[in-house]
């Protein structure tokens, strides 16, 4: 492994131009009659986490509980995020 490099990056709004959980919410709640209310709740929980009112773990657990996402939706999420890689990462693709 000599010479190999590893990078730790922030994914949401850094590697991608969007918040992945927002996109996952659109996918997992697609047919939910309470979709808009649930997406708003997720946003509010995210904001509380960003403001320090909730720990990252609490915020993530609460959002995932609302989403009720499953493994079958991962390929849809990946497909949706493929075209949302940030311009800075696209410009530096060879570096990474």
N, C-alpha and C positions, 0 to 999 in steps of 0.2 A: 504494500500500500504506500510505499515511499513515493512522494510526489503527488499523491492524490489530494484533492482539495474538497473540503466540505463547506457548505454555506448554510447559515441559519438566516432565514428571512421571514418577515411578516407576510403572510399570504394575502389576507383581505385588504384591498385598496392599496397594496404595495405591489405584490406580484400580479394580482388581478386588479382590474379597474373597479371591481364591485365587491360587495360583501357576499361571500359564498352562501352564508345561511339565508340571505334574502332570496337568492336564486333557488336554493333548495326549498325554501318556503313556497315559492311559486310552483315548483314541481310537486312537492308532497301534498300541498293543500289545493291542488288544481280543481278537484271536484267537491271540495268541502263548502257547504253553504255558509259557513262562518269564516271563510277565507280572509276577508278584509279585516275583520275584527282580530283574528289570530295574528295576521301579519303586523297589525298595529301593536298588539301586545308584545310581539317579538322585538319590534323597534324600541318600544319603551324599556324593555328589559335590557337590550343592548345599551341604550343610553344610560341606564342606571349603573351598568357595569363600567362604562367609560368614565362615569362621574365618581366611581369608587363607592357607590352605595351598595353594590353587590360584588362579591369576589368573582373572579373569572369563572371559577368552577360553578358557583351558584347560578351565574348568568347563563352559562352553557347548558347546565342541567335543565333549567327552567325553559330555555328556548327549545331544546331538543324534545322536552315533554310535550310542548305545544305542537311541534312539527310532526311528530309521529312518523318520521322518515324511516326508510328501510333500505337495505342493500341494493334492492333492484333499481332504486332511483339514482345510484351512484353514476352509472353510465350516462344518464340524462344530464346529471350535474356536470360531469366532465365535458360532455359535448357542449353544454351551454357556456362553460368557462373557457373553452379552447380559443374562442374568438374575443376574449376579454382580457388577455394578457396585457399588462401595462406597456406603454410605448418604451419606457426606459429598459425594461427587460427584453423587449424585442430588439432594440438597438444594440444591446450588449449580449445577444445570444451566443456569439462565438466565445466570449469571455467565460460564460457559465458552462 
